[in-house]
Structure formats: C-alpha cells, structure tokens
Amino acid sequence: TGFVMNTRRPPFDDWRVREAMLLAFNFDYINETLTGGAQPRITSYFSGSELAMQDGPATGRIRDLLVPFTATLLPGALDGYALPQGDGSARNRKNLRRAAALLTEAGWTVSEGVRVNDAGQPLQFDILLRQGAGDLQSAVDIFSGALKRLGITATVSRVDNAQYNARVQTLDFDMTDFRRDLSLSPGNEQRLYWGSARADAEGTRNLMGARNPAVDAMIDHMLNARDPAEFRAAVRAMDRALMAGRYVIPIWQYDKARIAHDARLRHPDYIP
C-alpha cells in the first residue's frame, strides 16, 4: 500500500524528484497522527518476507546478478537503499532540506516562493483518490502541507469508483494510491506488475511505468531458476532494483489478521 508516481510524465520522470517526494512524505509523523504509530511501515515490495531485499550493500549472488546493469541502476541499488526517516516532528526540517537540494539539482528552483523549471513552469501535480479514501486523504493533507513549504502545489482529485478505474486504466494520473498483494511464490504476474513490455499500454498493471532492464532480467532469472537459493536471490535483487527506482511512497502495513467470531465457538481438545 502506498502512493505510486507516474514516471511517464514530468515531474516524476526524474528519480531525484521522486526521492524528494519520499523525503517530503513525513511518514513517522503521519503514522503517529493517524494510527498512533501502531502500524509498521512497508519497507519494500516483499517486505517482511524472506524474499525482501536485505539491509546494506548487495552481496554474493544478488550483487552478481545486478552488477551487469550498473549503468542503468539508480543510486542505492548496489550500495544499499533505505526509505528516508523523519525526526518525528511535524516540520521534518532535515528531510525537507535534502528534498529541496535534490529538486534544485533536478532543475526545479525557487522563484517568488514557487518551485519552477528553466521555462518558468511551476512544479505542480494532481493526486487521484477514490471518494471513499478518507484515511488516505488525511495523509495527503499532511503531505501537501510539506510540499507547499518546498514551493510545490499538489491538488487532489476525489472521484467515484467508475471515474477512478477509467483514469487508472488510461494512465491519466500523476500520483495515485497503489496496492499489490504479492505471493511468496512470485511468477509470471511480475511481468504484468513491473515489466517494460507493456509499461505504456492502456490497462497495464505497471502503473508507475517502470522500464528497468535490471527488473526485467531479474524476472526472467526468477522464472527460470531451478534452485530455491537462486530463486530467492533473483527476487531479492528485483526487490532491490524496484526500491532504488523510487516509484512508490510506501505507507503502513497491516501486520495482524483480525477475525470476529461467536464467543461460544471453541477449538476442540483433540484436532483430527
């Protein structure tokens, strides 16, 4: 669960802008405000499983798989990438300073309080949400305030389910909510989620528009693996390349399954 950025159009076609969004999204403060800090953050696409990327630099077989793509990998894929952490305060000064520096490096400078490019066009984008997404709206409100301090205008379009589905199908969004329920035995569906082949096709499930040679190669390697260790290395390498791509702003995960039942129900003493 999170917010996906559409890399097919500016400003999210630049990884530095995407990293700035991750820095501006003050997760620690938002999570404390909305959930009392009860929900842990999603840390990667396979977060909380043995298929998730490991902390620190890539090593061993994972590094061997990724090194041939060094020229196209974004910073952090090999050396180690972790989501930005705020200081827990509402102002999040340190991360906003880092975000401002990245935006300036990407060509978005401040003019009269507004972040603009060389052509004088302001940095603004729209966040597409369903009408019923009240919890996400609250997170977006806090996020928008941080963006305003950076000179960025983020508007929100709340539409009904039919309009939402139509716009997502036609890739008519800048940023929108995103959810993928991934199996611990990933297979061909990974091509649909992150593969380059249909990244720009209407109806694609690759909402971010990822066109990443390393991801494509790791999917192929994963599908052809005949050894559990090789399979695990390929998925971890793919997870690492996806996270370094900065395509999604991950939010919280639900780490407990809650089941309501009649209080009279009991487990039998003996289970067949």
N, C-alpha and C positions, 0 to 999 in steps of 0.2 A: 504494500500500500504506500502511495506517495503521490507526488506531482511530477508528471512527465513533461519534458520540454521538447518541442517540435524543432529538430535540428535542420529541417528543410528550409527554414526561413530565418532571416535575421530577427532578433539579435542572437538567437540560440544556435546559430551555425558556428559560433566561436566558442571553443571549450572554456576560454577564460571567463566569458560571460556566464556560462553555466556554473563554473566554480564560484563565481561571485554570488550567484543565486543561492548556492548551498551555504555559503558563508553568511548571507543575509538572513536565511531562514533560521531563526534562533530557536532550534529545537528544544533545548533544555528549558528555556523559559516558557515556550508554548506548551510543552508537555506538562510542566508543573502547573501552569494556569488552567489547562483544560482537563487534565486527568489526575491532578495531584501527584504527578510523577510516577503513577502506578504502571504505566505501560512502557516496556523497554523498546528501544529503537531498533528498527531493522538495519542491519549493518552491511548486508549485501544481498544479492538476488537469491542465494541459497542460505541465507542467514540462519544460524542455529543448527546447522546440519553438518555432517562430515564432508559434504560437497562444497562448503563455503570456502572462499579464499582465506588464507591464513595471514595473521598479522606479520608485518615486516617485509623485507625483500623476498622476491621469488627465489626459491632454491630448488636444487635437484631437478627432477624430471619436469616440474612446472616451468622452471626457468628455461630448460632445454626447448620446451615446446614454444615458448614465447620469444626467445632471442631472435629467430629468423624474421620477426615482424617489428624489430626495434625501431625502424624508420617510421612506422605508422602508429606505433603505440603512443598514447598520451602519457605525460609525466605521472609517475606513481605506479604504473603497471608493473614495472620490474623492480623499482626501488622500494615500493611499499606505498599503499594509499589507505587513508582512513578518513572518515567523514569529519568535517570541522566540528569542534566542540566549543560551545559558548561558555561564558563565565557564570551563567545562571541569572544574570541581571537582565532587566528589560532593555537596556541600551546596547549591550553587546558591542562595546566600542572596538575592542581589538579585532574582532572578525569583520566589522564594518570597514575598518581602516584597510584591512587586507583586501576586502572586496573592492573598495574604491581604487586601490592601486592596480588591481587586475583589470578593472574597467578602463582605466586610463591607458594601460598598456595595450588594450584591445582597440583603442581609438575612440573611446567614449569619454570626453572631457566635460567639465562643468562650466556652463555659461549662464550667468544670472540664476544660479540655483538649479538649473536643468542640465541633465546629462545628455550631451549631443555628440553626433559624429562629425566628421570633417565637412559634410554637406549641410551641417546645421540641423539635421533631423533629430528630434528628441527620442530618447530611449523609452519606449512605452510598449506594453504588450497586454493581452487580454487573457484572463484565466477563466476557462469554461467549466461550469459546475452544473450539476442537476439541481432542480429547485429544492429537493429534499435533503441536500447535503449540508445540513446545519452545522455539524461538527467540523467539517472542512471549511465552511465559511468563517467560522471563528478563528481557525488557524490562519486563513488567508488575510483576515483583517489585521492580525498582528504582523504578518509578513509584509503586507502592503505599507504599513507604517514605517518599517525599516527601509523598504525600498524608496519611500519618499525622502528619507534622510540622505539617500545616495543620489537624489535627483532623478529618480525613475518613477514613472507613473504606471501603476498596474490597475487595470479596470477588471471588473468581474461580470461575466455574463451568466446569469442563472436561467436555465431554460428547462422546459419539460422533457420527459424521457425521450419522446419521439424526436424532438429537435436535437437533443444531445446525441442520440445514436446517429442521426443523419450527419451531423457535423463531424463526429469522430470518424465515421465511415469515409467521408470525403476529405479527411485530414484538415478540416477547417478549424484550426485552433492554434494558439501559441503555447499555452500550457493548460493541462487538464489533470483531473485525478486519474490514478492508474493503479491497477491491481492485477497481479499474476499469482495464481496458485500453482506452485511448481512441485512436481513429483520428485521423490528421491531416486527415481529411475528415469531420468530425462531421456527423451528420444527425438523422433522426427519433428515434434512440435516446436523444438528450439529454433528450427529454421523459420517457422512462422513468426516467432516472437522477436528474433534478433537478426535473422538472415538478411543479407544485402539484396538478394534476388528480387524480392517484392517490396522493398523498403518504400518505394514511391507509388505503389499501386493502391487505388482506392479499395477500401475494405481490408487493408493489411492489418495484421495484429502487431506489426513492428511500428508502434505509434511514434516512437522517438525518431524514426528514420535512420536507425543505426546502419552504417555501411562501413563495417570494420573488418578488414582482411583477417586479423587475428581471431576474431569471434567466429567468422565463417570457417576458418581452418580448425578451430577447436571443436566446433560442432561436428565436422567431418571426422575428426580424430575420435571423438567420443562415440560416434555411431559405429565406427569400425574397430573399436577396442575389443579385445578378446580376453583381457586380463582385468580384474577388478581394480588393481592399483593404477593401471594405465587409464582406465575409465575415470577414476577419481581424479587423477592428475589433470586430465583434459577438461573436466568440468570446473575444477578449481581455477585452472588457467583462464577458462572462458569467463568465470565469475570475476576474476581479477581484471580482465580486459574491459568488461562491461562497467565495472565500478569506476575504473580510471576514465571511462568515456564521459562520466558526469551527465548521464542522460536523465536521471530521475533524482528528485529530492525525496529520500525515504522518510517516512514518519514512523508511527508506532506500530507494534505488532501485538496480537492478542495471544499471549503465551499460556492461557488457561482455557480449557473447554468446560463450559458450564452446562449442566443438564438438569432440568427440573423434573421431578418425579413425585409420585404419590408417596407420602411418608409411610404408608403401610407396606410398601414394597421392600423386600429384604433379599440379600443373597442367601441361597440355601447353604447349610453347613457343608454339604457334600455337592461338589460340582462334577457332573459326569465328564 
